[in-house]
Amino acid sequence: MNTDTRRLINKSLQIRRTVLEMISRAGKGHIGGAFSCADLLVSLYYGGILRHDPRNPAWEDRDRFILSKGHSAATLFAVLSDLGYFPASELANYQKQGCLLGGHPDKRIPAIEADTGSLGHGLGIAAGMALGAKMSGRDFMTVSLLGDGECCEGSVWEAAMFAGYHKLNNLACIIDNNGICSTDFLSDCAGIEPLEDKWKAFGWDTMPVNGHDFEEIIAAFSNFRKRVSGKPLMIIARTVKGKGVSFMENNPAWHHGVPGSAQYAAALKELEGKGGEEL
């Protein structure tokens, strides 16, 4: 394992510990999906994928990121705070009435491009941004992160068709494919497979990756700005809901679950006991 991969693993563990603390303190939050996408967000923001500047959140040439699965905002907030977009002290007020950090992304927060959380909307917003960039001759990349359960929404496929038709090769989407929606396994309640074939049919390039393997995730974006394809890119990331805490992993009960004191201690012990090698 190289030094950079070890750094990203340790950063991801740090972010998970922060999210655990935020949700436990608030008494609410979508911890399962927040953990399943943690490695994806760490790859984007710390792995050299997104072009961004915490000192200048409104930088015109920044890449745009849209968290379409807005209920996993705790992870994004932990990342943005760690990068210096806003003070870490704001995390202590997560989901308190009148605070900056609510349960979903809000444009009042530095580096948040759109209010999201009503599932099915994020990809359409991202596609509009990507089209706007093409029309104005800008070279920024737009990335959207969707949940697999979110792909049951018809608006996702309308946006997919729009992006394919307009050849938005400056648009990338990642699906957090953890196999669980709000109450059940997707295989028991919705037929979204075969995902890769469906996106190809809508005019997208596709790439399956292990959503907890930093080298695979970063490699998926390595030639994005130089690729010759005229199609948008869909990265289907296989993930585990609740990743990092054994009793939460692949358990639908932790879609929106809050650890009790004993569970908090056990989860923290697991996350502190891992480091530098693997999750």
C-alpha angles and dihedrals in degrees: 000000000000124000094252093053090050089050091053092048091052091046090052091052089050091051092049091052090051091049091048090054094045095051094041091051093046094046091225141063144107100270099165096059091037089060095043092058098039095098091047093054093044089052092050097047103030102025098069096256103113121055105222142139122210089198090059111028091173094054104148095221095050118123113251121236123192119191098206092176087064095173087077091062094121090076093049091048091051090051095047092048092049089052091052102253089131135357119286088231088075090068090068089063095050110151094357115139112275095006126136095243114061129168094283138033114286126191090229087074116086113255093016107123100188143008105255140168102098092104121239098034105086099075092051090052091048092048090052091051091049092050090048090053091053093047092050096042095245120150102210120127122233119211128185127190116210133182119236091234087053088063087076087075115099092217089066090062093045088056091045090054091046093050093047093048093050092046093233097186088162089068126087127181130193123201115208092218101191095143097235130097127189098301111005148015110289091230088064098048112022137031104222096144137133085048097168094052092048094054091046089053089056091056102265133133109234135206125181116210140170100258091211096051109091095195092054094046094049092044089056088064098035097104099023097116093046102040118122096215117114092210133095114251125241116195111195105202117197106216142165119238109236091017113186100031113075099211091051098046116113091350117131090206089073096059086099106004133138119209119236118226095273092044091048091053092047093048093048091049090054094048092046092047093058121070144140096002116054145325 
